[in-house]
Amino acid sequence: MKITSVEAFLVRPRWCFVKIGTDEGLAGWGEAVLEGRASTVREAVRELTPYLLGKDPGRIEDLWTTLYRGGFYRGGGILMSAIAGIDQALWDIQGKRFGVPVYELLGGAVRDRIRVYSWIAGDRPDDAAAGALEKQKEGFTAVKMNATEELSYIDSHRKIDEVVARVASVREACGKDFGIALDFHGRVHKPMARVLGKALEEFGLMFIEEPVLSENMEAFGEIRSAVNIPIATGERLFSRWDFKHLLEKGYADIIQPDLSHAGGLTEVRKIAAMAECYDVALAPHCPLGPIALSACFQVDAVSYNAAIQEQSMGIHYNVGKSVLDYVKNREDFAFHAGYASLPRLPGLGVEVDEELVRSENETPHAWKNPVWRHEDGSIAEW
């Protein structure tokens, strides 16, 4: 079997899908995107295509290594996202080639289902209690929300009080056993992160995410020593080498590599195994589409330390189109009592609506994240 084509499509709300075709008629789908830079990642996929054409799609490790090590400059969000989408598509072909879900080729499942959580409350969090209660009624046992709007290095304690009030309202509405995760989103800087974290201890949070930006990860140690809440991070780390320092220093309790940013299944499987050696949990980042989510489920299936899975159905970013719009086998994406079943179809387990994908690509999206500013006019972290 040989690779004969590599195509990349921009689809709403903010995604890029990749299709790899072969001379035997099998095709695989991947999701190669860095949100807000989807067009750049698409061009990176096109630039990598000559390394793939004519090659055996089953030699996934060799192709991955070629794409990564074949260039003098390597790593980073754009290149690793392009490799991630290609890698997903190659595994999709491999599973279809042998007629099994990908996780069967990775050693078989260590679990029958994986717990999932849902997003609530929007970019500038509001009506958190109502949103959480709605998700609880739908069967979810955990939610995540942004902690706060923009925060300066030293900001008003009024904003801290607002965060505490929102979390308190969710805890009161949903009970003490309901999982609450709070995403600081890199909006909080070290001087305020300890203050905010300390104020939230009483609520028994599942985790706080990106309490500071990952480039300032040395501050994670300080925050961990001051705050008794698990720390999660990793969506802005793109390879096992990025995660190495984080794990060696013991900075995180939960890692969140993104299957569409961090080199795909091939790389995240290795990152997950590294984390298990340090007794660190895995909770893959995935505010993306159905192909990325299915790739996550494959890694969750074979990773003993996989604890919970993010998914984006109903997330505030999904405007115009959403996860299930591109899926023909929607029944396989149903959640029951806060859990997702493992994929059942060969490959990644997604029957992609190719007609819709091609139609969307005729008027490609140009999604960009908002640019926020502080009251003094300086740029704020979004």
N, C-alpha and C positions, 0 to 999 in steps of 0.2 A: 504494500500500500504506500502511495506517495501523496504528499500535499500538493494540490494543484491551484489553490486559491486562498487568499486571506483578505477578508473584507471587514471594514469597520463602519458602524452606523451611529449617528447621533440621534438619540430618541429622548423625548420628554419623560420626566421633568428635567433631568440633568445628567443623563447617563450616556455611555458609549458601549455598544454591543459589538462583539467580534464574532465572525463566522469563518471557520476554516473548513475548506472542502478538500475531498480526496478523489483519486482516480477510481475508487471502488464505490463511490456514491455515498459513503458515510460522511457526515458533517458534524462538527462540534461547535458549541456556542460558549463564549466567554463574555465577561463584563470588565472592560478596561477603562477605568475612569478615575480621574482626580477631580473632585467636584469643583467647578469653577474654571477648570483647565481641560475640559473634555476634548476640545479641538486640538490642543497641543498633544494630548495623549494619543489621539487618533493619528496624528502625523507621525508620532513615534512608532506606532504599530506599522504604519506604511513603510517607515524607514527600516524596520526589522524584517519585513516580509522576505527580502532576498535570501536571508539566512534559513528560511523555512521551505521555500518552494523546491519541490523535488525530493524532499527528505521524508523518511519514514516517521509518521506522527507518533508511533509507539515508543520512539526513543526519547521519552520526555526528559529524563535527567540530562542527556547529552544536549538536547536542544536548549533546555533552560540554561545550562552551563555556557553554551555557545553565545546565547543572547546576553548573558551577564558578563562573562569573562572575555568574550570576543572583542569587546571595545576597551580601549585604554582607560577611559573614564566610565565609571559605573556607579550604580546606586541612585538614590534620590527618588522623589515622588513621581516624576514623569516617566522615567525609564522603568521603574519597578511596577508602576501601574500598567504600562504597556505589556511588560512581561507577564503580569498577573492575568490579564485577559487572554493572552495567547495560551498560557499554561492551563487555564480553566478549559479552554476549547479543546486542547490536546487530551486532557483527561476525559472530557465528554466523549471524544471519539474512541478512546481506549475502552471505556466502559461499554459503549455501544458495540464495539468490535467483539467483545467477549460476552455480551448479553447480560451484564450485571451492573448494579450501582457501583460507583467508584470506590466507596468504602470497602467493598468486598475485595478489591484489588490492593487495598492498603492494609490488609490483615484481618478484615472483618470487624464488626461492630463490638464495642464494649458496653453499649447501652441500647435500649429499645426506643428511647425517645429523649428529647432534649427540652429543658425548660426554656421558655422564651419570655421576653418582656416587651412592653409597648411604650412608645413615647406619648407624653402629654404636655400641655400647657404652652407650646409655642416658643418662638425665639425670645420674646420678652415675656417671661412666664406669667400666666394669668389663669384664673379659675382652675387652679390645680386640684382642689378637692373634688370638684365636679367631674373633671377629666379622669381622675384616678378611680372614682366610684363607678363611672361608666365602664372603664376597663375591667374593674373587678367583677361587675355584673356580666361582662362578656366571658368571664372565666380566667382572666389573667391573674397571676399571683404576685406580679411585680411590675413596676413602671419606672421610667426614667424621665427626668425633666431637667432643663437648664436651671442652674441655681439662681442666676441673677442676670440683669442687664449689664452694661459696661460698668467697670469699676476702675477708678484711678489707683495709683500706687498707694496713696493714703486717701481714703474716701469717707463719706458720711456713715456713721453707725446706723443711721436710718435705713440704709440699704441692707445692712446686716439684719436688722429687726424685721424687714420685709421678707427676707429669705426664711428666717426662722418661723415667721407667721405662716408662710405658705406650706412649709414642711409640716408644721404642727397641724394644719388643717387637713392634710392628706392622712397623717397618722390617726387623727381623731375620726375621720370619715371611714377609713378602711381597716382599722384595727392594728394591733401590735405585731401580728404575724405577716402582714402584707409587706412585700419587698419594695423599698424606696431607694432608688439610686439618684444621685445628684451630679450633674455634669457641670463642672466649673468652666469647661470649654476654653481653657486658657485665658479667660477674661479676668482672672483674679491674679494679682501679683503677690509675691511672698509676704510683704508686710501685712496684707489683709487676709491671706490664705489661712494663717494660723488662727487669727481672730474668728473668721467665719467657721472654720472647722471645729474649733472649740465650742462655739455656740450651738453647733448641730449635734454634738455627742449624745445628748439625751434622747434622740429620736431613733436610735438603733438602726442607722442607715445600712443598706446593703453594701454600698461603697460611695466614695466621692471620686469623680473622674477628672483627670487632668487638673489637679489643684493648682498647678502652675504649668506653664508651657514646658514641653518635653525637652527643649534646649536648655532649660534651667533645672534639669532633673536632679542635680545635686541638692536642690532644696527639698526634694521629696523626703530625704532622710530627716531633715529638721522637722518637717510637718508630721511625719510618722511618729517621731519621738514626743511630739507635743499633743497629738490628736489621736484618740482611740477609735478611729474609723478606718476600715480597709481602703487602700488607695489603688485605683485602677488607672492605667494609662497604656498608650501604645498605638493609637490610631495614626499618629504622625511619625511613626518609626517604620522603616521600609525594608529591613532585612534582618537576618539573624545577627549580623555584626552590629546593627543599631541596638538590638535587644541585649547583646552580650554584656555591655557595661551596666545596663539597668538591672539585670539579674545578678551579676557578680556583686554589686553593691547592696543588694537587698532593698531596693528603693520602692518596689511595688508588691502588692499582694495579689493583684489580678492584672493580667496582660490582655490587651485588646487589639491585636494585629488585624488588619483589614485584608480580606482575601482578594480584594481588587486593587489594593495599594502595595501590599508587601509580597509581591512575587507569586501570588496564587497558591494553589494547594501544595505544590512541591516545597515552597519555602515556609509557609505557615505550619505545615506538618512538622518541620524541623524546629521551628521556633517553639511550638507547643511542647515538643519533647524536651527541649532545653529547659523550659519553664518547669516542667514536672520534676526535673532534677533539683530544682530549688524550692519545691513544694509551693509553687505559685500557680494559681488558677488561670484558666483560659476562658475568655468571654469575647469572642470575635466581634469586632466593630462591623456594622452593616446597616447604615441608613440608606441602602441602595436598592437595586432591582432584584428580580427573581433568580437570575443566573448567579449573582453574587451570593444570595441567600442560600441557594442550593449547594453552592461550593462550600459555604460555611457548615452546612449540615453534614457534608461528607467528612470534614475534618473533626467536627464535634463527635461524630459517630465512633471514630477510632482513637480519640484523645481522652485518656482517663481523667485528666484534670479539667476537661471542659465542664463549666458550671452552669452557664446560662447564655442564651443567644439573643442578640439584638435583631430586630426586624422593623421594617419601615412602613407597614400597612397603617395608614391613617396619620403618618407623620406630617408635620406642617410644611415640609419642603416639597411634598408631592402635589404639584399644581398642574392641572391639565391631563396628566396621566399618572397611573399608580402601578404598583407591583403586579397585580393580577391582570391588568389590561393586556399584558404581553404573554400571558400563560394560557394554554389550551387545557391543561390538566389541573384546573383550579382546585379540584377536590383534594389533591395531594398537598395543598398548602393550607388546609384547614387546621386550626389549633383546637385542642381539647383539654380543658381543665388547666390551661396555662402551659401546655406542652405541645411540641411539634413531633409528629412521627418521622422516622427516618425516610428518606426518599426511596421509592420502590421501583422506579423505571431505570433501565440501563443508562449508564453515563451519569451526568449530574442530576438527572431526574426532572428536567424541564422540557415540555413540548412548547417551543417558542412559536408565537404567531408571526411568522416571517413576513407575511403580507403587510401587517401593521408596522413592523420594524422598517421595511423598505419605504412605506408611505411616510412615516415620520421623518425619515432621513432626507426626504425631498425638501423639507422646510426645517433644517436642523436648528436645534435650540442653541441659545448662547447664554446659558445660565451663569450668573455671577453672584457670589455672596454679597450681602449688603456691606457698605463701608460706613462704619460708625465713627463718630467723633465725640470727644468729651466736651464739657461746657466751655473749656478754654480754647477749643478749636483743634486740639491735637488728636491724632488718630487713636481710636479705641480698638482693642482686640474684639473681634466678632466671635 
